[in-house]
Amino acid sequence: MQGMRTRQMSQALTDLMAAASKLEMSPADAEAQRRSFVYGNTRIENSHITRDMVDEIAEDMADRAS
């Protein structure tokens, strides 16, 4: 029973990965995902980090780059 369930999950995951590989993200979606990743990873190390802080720093970095 466990083996069949694992195969079903593996196939479902394989199908999701195949579908995701065909998606094209807009620049805005990619930026939102990047910020979410940064927030999630920094929050693990520092519980005082907020989404607003990540957004503020990202905006500051974008201004400096242009």
C-alpha positions as CSV (number, residue, x, y, z in Angstrom):
1,M,0.0,0.0,0.0
2,Q,2.8,2.5,1.0
3,G,4.7,1.7,-2.2
4,M,1.7,2.4,-4.5
5,R,1.0,5.7,-2.6
6,T,4.6,6.8,-3.0
7,R,4.5,6.0,-6.8
8,Q,1.3,8.1,-7.0
9,M,2.9,11.0,-5.2
10,S,6.0,10.7,-7.3
11,Q,3.9,10.8,-10.5
12,A,1.9,13.7,-9.2
13,L,5.1,15.6,-8.4
14,T,6.6,14.8,-11.7
15,D,3.4,16.0,-13.5
16,L,3.5,19.3,-11.5
17,M,7.1,19.9,-12.2
18,A,6.5,19.3,-15.9
19,A,3.7,21.8,-15.9
20,A,5.7,24.3,-13.9
21,S,8.6,24.1,-16.3
22,K,6.3,25.4,-19.1
23,L,5.1,28.5,-17.3
24,E,6.6,31.8,-18.1
25,M,6.7,34.3,-15.3
26,S,6.2,38.0,-15.8
27,P,9.0,40.2,-14.4
28,A,6.6,41.3,-11.7
29,D,5.8,37.7,-10.7
30,A,9.5,36.8,-10.7
31,E,10.2,39.8,-8.4
32,A,7.4,38.8,-6.1
33,Q,8.7,35.3,-5.9
34,R,12.2,36.5,-5.3
35,R,11.0,38.7,-2.4
36,S,9.0,35.9,-0.9
37,F,12.1,33.6,-1.0
38,V,14.2,36.3,0.6
39,Y,11.6,36.9,3.3
40,G,11.2,33.2,4.1
41,N,14.9,32.5,4.3
42,T,15.8,35.6,6.4
43,R,12.8,35.1,8.7
44,I,14.3,31.7,9.7
45,E,17.4,33.4,11.0
46,N,15.8,36.6,12.3
47,S,12.2,36.7,13.5
48,H,12.2,40.5,13.5
49,I,12.3,40.6,9.6
50,T,9.1,41.8,8.0
51,R,7.8,41.7,4.5
52,D,7.8,45.5,4.5
53,M,11.5,45.5,5.4
54,V,12.2,43.1,2.4
55,D,10.2,45.3,0.1
56,E,11.9,48.5,1.3
57,I,15.4,47.0,0.8
58,A,14.4,45.7,-2.6
59,E,13.1,49.1,-3.7
60,D,16.3,50.7,-2.4
61,M,18.4,48.3,-4.4
62,A,16.4,48.8,-7.5
63,D,16.8,52.6,-7.2
64,R,20.6,52.2,-6.8
65,A,20.8,49.9,-9.8
66,S,19.1,52.4,-12.1
